[in-house]
Amino acid sequence: MGYNWADNHVGKTFAAQTKGDETAVNQDNLRGLPAISALLECPQAQELIDRHGRGPALAALRSAVDELRSEITAGREAPKDMTASAMARAQEIAEGISRDALRPVINATGVIIHTNLGRSVLAEQAIQAVVRACRSYNNLEADLEQGRRSSRHVHVEQRLQSVIGAQAGAVFNNNAAAIMLALAALAAGREVIISRGQLIEIGGSFRMPEVIEQSGCILREVGATNRTHLRDYEAAINENTAAILLAHPSNYRIIGFTSEPETAHIAELAHGHGLPLLDDLGSGCLVDMQALGVGKEPTPQDSLGAGADIVTFSGDKLLGGPQCGIAVGRPELIDRMKKHPLARAVRVGKMTIAALDATLRILGDPQQAIESIPTLRAATEPLETVVQRAGAIAEGITRSAAPGASACVVTDRSARTGGGSLAEHGLETAAVRVVPPPSLSLGEVARRLRTGEPAVYSRTADDALVLDARTVLPHEVENLIAATRAALTVATPTI
Ligand SMILES: *Cc1c(COP(=O)(O)O)cnc(C)c1O
């Protein structure tokens, strides 16, 4: 037997809190609330259970009745058919319960590496590798040959050696973790020299001065905001110096009267004093973006070649893989990082290793990389292809757009790689400029797009909605058209 909460519990409690006639009306209405047991007898309840499972269906029914009860006790008018109303709400609630926490979003912002939208979309090979790694047990920390325990670091290290030409490498939770670990393992309690022009903040909580201090190191800043010379580094070196740190000013540029010494010269200086040079590259692109006409983004290969001893970078920026932070460089230093107690706190799981391994494998062949890694494909796709995709989107929207709405293709340089990479570089792109009918505000259309299924993230500019085709994946075009048409429909009721 179900338990009628309304009759037995809450009705009395709330009746004691309200007064006069209202109390009588509320009491009556509360008595009209359907019992869960009664709702379960309805055919729709069975559908709900079949669709979502018994647990979620029951939870949804309870929440629906709870909602109704609160509205009645708050003095709002009770629906005529409480059972139908409870059922309808339960359906909505159950949809919400069954929905994935992470919902697909069509990225029409033109920002390729969009941290709020999950950064890089994985290559199909990487996705399949994750699925395989999760379907069964695997050799994450097992040496199958010897039947002994092994290290989870070995899998990706070999790949990093072959793709980057690094002597050693290790992977941690993200680049922030890799930098903190490098500092904690190699320089704790001692001074770390960094140029004032590189005391960067990368959004929110990652600020270089604080990272250095939180790693237990003493910040020793040198030079000026716009100009730092080799002699500034040299003058700061003393018996308590542990390392020199370079940080790639990912998301901003100092232009004009500026200078920083070349990495090779700083490396030479560091090594002359027996110090390691650490280089936080930020994005860490493995393919030569300049050769592809996109712009200059330093590679870990360049940095190692110039003499850096440890280079760190993200896995999910221009590398195009899963969230992680990669450190490559001298074996004895990488080894100290792996053995530091913090390493355990920031280690990666099997899904990350599987995805990164597959991504690095693709990166072994740059041509294949720009074809199959979505981040690289989006960054290097020829403008004609983007224009074609924008054209298809615009045509689909106009085919039966709401009266008064319009869509046309515009080209400009407004797309961005994002994620702090190639900061000053606007990528040429084609976008669909959508003007909503007069009865709909831009804000309302954008809201409908964000809350639809699939969700769409767009930009607004000059009283129009801008759908940038560079970041729209080819298989998303039809869904984007349908979502935009629905968002432009005047008759859609807004609740
Ligand atoms: C993005 C970035 C980081 C942080 O990397 P996460 O992988 O997000 O932790 C650190 N340094 C630089 C220069 C960056 O661009």
The ligand as a MOL file (V3000), in Angstrom:
LIG
                    3D

  0  0  0     0  0            999 V3000
M  V30 BEGIN CTAB
M  V30 COUNTS 15 15 0 0 0
M  V30 BEGIN ATOM
M  V30 1 C 45.7570 26.9970 -20.3300 0
M  V30 2 C 47.0430 27.3150 -19.6640 0
M  V30 3 C 47.3480 26.7760 -18.4020 0
M  V30 4 C 46.3830 25.8900 -17.6700 0
M  V30 5 O 46.2320 24.6800 -18.3470 0
M  V30 6 P 45.0760 23.6360 -17.8810 0
M  V30 7 O 45.3250 22.4410 -18.7250 0
M  V30 8 O 43.7980 24.3210 -18.1590 0
M  V30 9 O 45.2950 23.3910 -16.4430 0
M  V30 10 C 48.5490 27.0970 -17.8300 0
M  V30 11 N 49.4360 27.9040 -18.4480 0
M  V30 12 C 49.1890 28.4460 -19.6660 0
M  V30 13 C 50.2180 29.3470 -20.2770 0
M  V30 14 C 47.9790 28.1700 -20.3120 0
M  V30 15 O 47.7130 28.7040 -21.5030 0
M  V30 END ATOM
M  V30 BEGIN BOND
M  V30 1 1 1 2
M  V30 2 1 2 3
M  V30 3 2 2 14
M  V30 4 1 3 4
M  V30 5 2 3 10
M  V30 6 1 4 5
M  V30 7 1 5 6
M  V30 8 2 6 7
M  V30 9 1 6 8
M  V30 10 1 6 9
M  V30 11 1 10 11
M  V30 12 2 11 12
M  V30 13 1 12 13
M  V30 14 1 12 14
M  V30 15 1 14 15
M  V30 END BOND
M  V30 END CTAB
M  END
